[in-house]
């Protein structure tokens, strides 16, 4: 075994990088990393099939699992029964305290899309969560304001990074560990028994899966981890984000693979849009208009949202709705009034569709989301009795990408370029959840932005006024938007150098002959 020297040098991280924890991580890596790499290779094989014209469909080889109505998920713990509002955010100290105090039922602490995975962020995040579970956490802001945990706090769930990512600061015999195993393993090893002692358990969100085979690997990891630390099998409960177009065709099989550990599925809407572009960008019908026009009411998103509820409730699992990314303005009440109305309508749609809960990104949205679900749920913790047997969702419904009145506009192109660059700059600066134009942008929304620009350039798409999106036109808009970015960031941020890096990364990705799978992979090379 060989560990990166940065581990031993970071003495302040000895609280979590103990010899015993490191040994557990190495064990997970050696046992499961070969299978992880096999599954990533299968992703590439499947992508080639898509390019060759084989559209996604429900798997014939797993039809018996889907048609067997006898199996359900294992019983779900009492503190995960009512999940009507969940708040998500990164794992910095202030966010952890505020989110746990927010009034939401659940806080999803995010090592993934809302986290810039610097070594410091990842390790400080582990320490923050460990301290929060022990109720030994506080925070004092520069203005002297002190933050402490309330007596009653949200239930904690943790989202590790996806299977496709590695943690370059932790090497095992010269090979970087899977970021999924690192984030999951470190949290689980230190906190599983402490959580059980406090009447809860280790709960997780699992991101970016593309198949039930990837869910099977997570289940194997859970079984091994529970045996390793000596807690009962089935103690871990996980919610899977259905945020890839391929996973939507395997939702029931994903539940089946994790049925002893599964609490529910979540409609990860932003990544789902990105995944659809990534996997099916070669299809003329999958060329989307401005990202703001891809709402939950358009056919393919509506079909996916409804199917998720039907499948979850059939198997006695929770169905959790998607993120409302709005961030309230401290200056413009008119902006807030309009945005709150949209959030309320979005949450009312989810509640009446049959969802058992939903996500928000800001504490001010918790009461709005709660009100929408209270109207439907009342005093009930969920609505899993709503089976939606009236719905018949076909594979064609999931692939119906028609958007009535959809247009690609100059402003849509400008927004994608501007937000894409600003988000990457923020991510390189160590902030993975960036408040931009009253929206909380994370890696998922930035991925949509750059994916659309790439696709529009690749297909020479037309704006609504007839102009063609070609390289010269893009370069002109790029320069204009760079100037706007500079004005917004200010000289100090510009001098830090991350804006120049962000521009370089964005430009190289959207002009690449091939679709770059995740922007965070090339960007990760720039992080300490």
N, C-alpha and C positions, 0 to 999 in steps of 0.2 A: 504494500500500500504506500502511495506517495500523496501527500497532501500539499496543496499550494502553500507556499511560505506565508502568504498573507493571513492565513488562519492563525498560525501560532503567533504572528506579530501583533494581532489585534487582541491585546490582553483584556480590553473592556468587554469582549464578547465571550470570555471564558464562562460566563453565567449560562450560556446556552451551548457553546461548543465544548462540552465536557468530553472526556475520553469515552464515556459510556454512550453518549449521544452520537459521537463520531463513529463509533463501532457499529451502532444501529444503522446509520446512513450507509456505511460501507456495505453492510449486510444486504440492505435493500438494493443497492446498486448492483452488486454481483449477482443477486438472484433474479432481478427483474429487468435490468437494462437491455440484455440481449433481446428479450421479447418486445420491449418498447421499440427498438430499432427495426425489428421485423415488421411491426405494425406501421411504422412510418414509411417503410418501403412499400407496403400494401397501399398506402395512400397514393403514392406516385403511380402505382400500377392502375389504380382505379381512376386517377385523373387522366391517364392516357386513354382508358376506355371511354371516358366522357368525350375527350377530344376526337375520338374515332366515331362518335355518333351514338354511343350507347347511353340513353337517358336514364336517370335514376328511376327506380321503381321499388315497390315492396318486394322483399326477397322471397322467391318461391321456396327456397330450402328451409325457411323458418316459418312457413305457413302454419304448421301444426301448433307452434307456440302461440301464434296470434289467435288461432281458433279455439284453443283450450281455455275455456272460461273458468276453470277450477282454481287456477293459481292466483294468489294475491301477494302483495308485499307483506313482510313481517310487521308485527305491531309497531306503531310509531309512539315514541315517548310522550308523556303528558305535556312537557314544555315545548314540544313541536306541534301540538295540535292546532293552536291558534297562531296563524302566520299572516294575518290580514295586511299588515304593513311591515316591510323589511327595508332597512336603510343600508346602503352600501358605501364603501369608501376605502381609501388607503389605510395603511397601518401605522401612520405617524401618531405620536403620543396624544396630541390635542384631538385629532379625529377620532381615535379610539374612545376617548372619554366622552366627547360630545355625542357620538353615535350611540354608545351604550346608554347615555342619558336622554336620548332623543324622544322617547315615548313610543318608538317603534317596537314591535314584538320581537324582531330579530335584527341583529347587526351582522352583515357579511363583511368580515375583515378581508381585504383584497390584496393578495400578493401578485395578482395578475394584471388585468387591463388598467386598473386605477393606480398601479404602483410602477414607478420607474425603478427597475431592479438593480440599482447600485448595491454593492456589497453592504454599504452602511444601511440603506433602507431595509434590505432584507433581514439583516441581523438585528437592527434596532426594532424592527417590527415584531420579530419573535420575542424579544425582551419585553416590549410593550404589552403584548398579549399575555405573556406569562405573568407579568406583574398585575395586569387587570384581573385575571382569574383569581389571583391571591388577594385582590383588592388592596394592592400596594402601589397604586399608580396615582400621580397627580401631575399637574403641568402649570407653570407660571409663565404667562405671556410677557412680552416686552413692556406692556403698559402696566404690569403688576397684577393683572387679573389672574386669579387662581382657579384651576379647574380640578374638580374631584368627582368621584363616582357617587351617584345617588344611591339610596338604599335599594331601590328597585331598578334594575337595568334590563336591557334587551338580552335575549338569548344569543350567544355567540356562535357564528358559523365562520369557517375559514375557507377561502378559495386559494389553493395553490396554483402555480403556473401550469400551462398546458403541456401535454406530452411532447410537443415539438421543440420545447426550449430546454437549454442546459444552464447549469450554474457554473460559470467558468472559474470561479474562485475556489471551488472544491473539486480537487482531482483525486481519482482513485486509480492508482497505477498509471498515471499519466492521462487518464480519460476524464473529461468533465462529467459530473453526475447529472442525471435528469433533474431539471428544476422542479418538476412535479414531486419527485421522491424527496428532494431536499426540503421543500417547503412543507409538505405533508409530514415527513418523517421527523423533522426537528420539532414541529408543533406537537405532534402526537406523543412523541417520546417524553417530553417534559410535562405535558398537561393532561393526558388522558386520565390518570388516577386522581389528580386534583379536581378535575371536572366531575368525576363520579362521586367524589367525597362531598361535593357541593350540590348534589342532587340533579346534575345534568350529565352530559356525556360529550365526547368529541364528535362535533358535527362539521360537515364539509360541504362545499359547493365544488363540483367538478366541471371544468371548462373544456370547450373546443374539441370534444370527441366527434369522430366521424363515423364510428361503427360500433356495433354491439361487442365486437371483439376487443375494442379498446376499453369498453366498460368491464368486460370479463377480466382484463388485466388489473383494473382498479380493484375489483372484488378480490382477486388473488392477493394483492398488496394488503388490503384490509385484513384478510384472514391471517396472513403471516404476521402482520404488525400486532394484532391482538394476541396471538399466541406468544409472540416474543416478549411482550411486557406482562403477560399473565392476566388478561381480562377476558370476559366471555366473548365468544364469537357472536357477532350481531350487535355489539355495543355501539360501534361506529354507525352513524346515520349520515347519508349523503343525499344531496339534491343535485341532479344533473342538469346543466344548462343545455337546452337544445338550441344551439346557435350555429349549426352548420346545416346546409341544405341536405347533405347526405344522411345525417343523423335523424332528420325528420321522417325518413322512410324506414327507420329502425327503432322508433321510440319504444314500441312494445318489447322488442328484443333487448333493448338497453335496460328497461325496467326488470325484465326477467333475469338477466345476468347479475344484477345487483339486488335482487328481490329481498335478500336477507339483511341488506344494509341500506335500502333505498327509502327516502322520505318523500321524494317528489321529483317533478321536472319543472324547469323554469323556461319560459319563452324569452330567450336572449335575442331580442329583436334586432339590435344594431349589428352584432356579429353575423346574424342570420342573413341580413341584406348583403353584407360584405362577402360572406361565403358564397352566396348565390352568384354574385358577379365573378368571384374568383374561379369557381368551378364551371360556370356556364357562359362565360363572357363571349365565347365563340358563336353563341346562338343569337341570331338577329332579334328574336323576341325578348332576349334578356338584356337588351340595351335600355337602361333605365333613364328616366328624366332626372331632374334635380333631386337631390336626396330628400329634401323637405316634402316632396310629393309622394314619397314611398311611405304611406301611412299604414296603420293597422287595418284600414278599411279596404285596401286594394286586394284583389282576388287571392293572390298566392300567400299573402300575409294573413288574411282572414282565415283561409283554409288551414294553414299551419297552426294558428292560434286555437281554432275550434277543435282540431284533431287532438291537440295536446291535452285539452280538458277531457275529451271523451276517453282517451286511452288511460290517462291518470286515474280517473274515477272508476273506470272499469276494473282497475287493479288496486283500488283503495289507497292510492297515492295522492299527495297534494299536487295541485296545479298552481304554479306561481307565475304571475304576469310580469311584464317587462318594465324596463327602466323609464321613469320620467326624469329627463336630464336637465330640466329647467332649474336655474339658480336665481333666486329672487334678487331684484335690484334694490339697493339701499337708497337710490336717488329718484327712481321713476316709477311712481305708483300706477301709471297707466300701463306701462310694460307689465307690471305684476298682475294687474287686473285681467288683461288679455291672456297672459300665460296661465294664470290660475284656472281660468275658464277652460282652457285646452286640457290642462292636467285633470281637472274634474271630469270632463267628458271622456277622456282616455280611461280613467279608473272606473267610471260608471260602465263603460263598454266591457271592460274586463270582468267586473263583478256580475253583470247580467249575462255574460257569456258562460259563466260557471266557474271562474277562477276562485281560488281559496285565499289568495293574497296577491301582493304586488310589490314592486320595488320603487323607491325614490332615492334621489341623490342628496337631498338637503333636508334638515330637520323641519324647516318651515312648510314642507310639503306633506309631512306626516299627518297632520289633522285633515287635510283635504282628501288624501287617499283613504284615511280611516273612515271618514264620513261616507264616502262612496261605498265602501264595503260593509259598514254598519247598516246601511239601508237595506242591503240584500241579506246579510248574514244574521243581523240582529244579535241575539245572545249566543247563537251557534258558533262553534270555533271554526267551522269550514262548511262547505256545501258538497261534500263528496257523494251525497245522495242524488245529485243532479248528474245523470248518466249520459245525457245528450244522445240517446239512442235514435233520436230523430235525424241525426246527422249522418250522411253518407259521403265521406271525403275520399276521393279517388286520387291516384297518382297524377292524373291530368289536372286536378284542382290545385295540387301543390306546385304544378309547373305552369299555371296560368298567370303569366307575367304582364298581361294587358293592364295598362293604367289609363283610364279614360281622361282625355285632355292633358296627358303628360307632355311636358316640354323641357328641353334643355335650354337654359337661358344663360346669357352672359353673366348675370349675377350669380347663378348657380355655379358656373365655372370659377368665377372669382372667389366665391366663398370656399369652394373645395381647396383651391390653391392656398388661400390665406389661412384657413383653419388648419390645413394639413401641415404647413410650415410652422405655424405658431405652436401647434401641439408637439411636434417633434422637438422644437427648441425647448419647450417646457420639460419634456421627457428627458432630454439630454442634460437639463439643469437639475434633474433629480425629482421633478414633480410629475407624477403620472396621471393626476386628475387635475385638468386645467380649466378654470372658469373663463370661458371666452364668449363674449356677446350674450351673456345671461344663460349660457348652456354649459353643463359640465361635460367637457370633452374628455374621452379616454381613448385608449388604443383602438377600440372598436369603431368609434365614430371617425377617427382619423384614417382608419383603414378604408372606410367607405369613400372618403374624400379622395384619397390617392388612387383607389381602384377605379373610380369613375373617370378621373382625368386620364389614366392610362387607357381605359377602354375607349373613351371618346377620341383620343388621339389615334389609337390603333385602327379604329373603324372610320376615321374621318367623319365623325358625326356632325350633324347640322344643328346650329342654334335655331331657335324659333323664328329668327329673322332671316334665315337662309345662309348665314355665314358658316364656313367650314372650320371645324376645330382641327387645324393642322399645326405642325411644329412652329412655324413663324408666328402664327396667331397666339399660340400658347406662350411663346417666349415674350411676346409683347405684354400680355396680361401678367405673366410672372414678374417682370420687372416692375410693373405698376403696383402689384400687390406686395412686393418686397419693400417698397418705399412705405406703404401703409403699415407693414409689420414693424419697420424701424421706428416710425412715429409712436406706435403703440408701446413698444418695449422700452424705448429710451436708451440713452448713450451707454449707461452702465451695463445693461444687459447685452447690448451689441458688442461692447468691448470684451465681454466674457468669452466670446467666440462661438457660442453654441448656435446663434442664428445662422452664421455662415455654414456651419456643419449641417444644420437642418435643411437649408436651401439645397446644399449639395446632395444630401440623401434623398430629398423629395424629387429633385430634378432627375437624378439617376434612376430612381424607381419608375417614374412615369414615362421616361424615355427608353426604358429597357425593352429590348425586342421581346423578351419573355416576361410573363407576369411573376413578379417577386412574391413568394408565398406569404410572407409576413414582413411588414416594414420593421418590426422590432428585432428581426434577426440581423440585418446589416447594421441597424442603429446600435445594437448591443455591443458591437466592436468598439464604439466610442465611449462606452461607460467604464468608469473605474470599478 
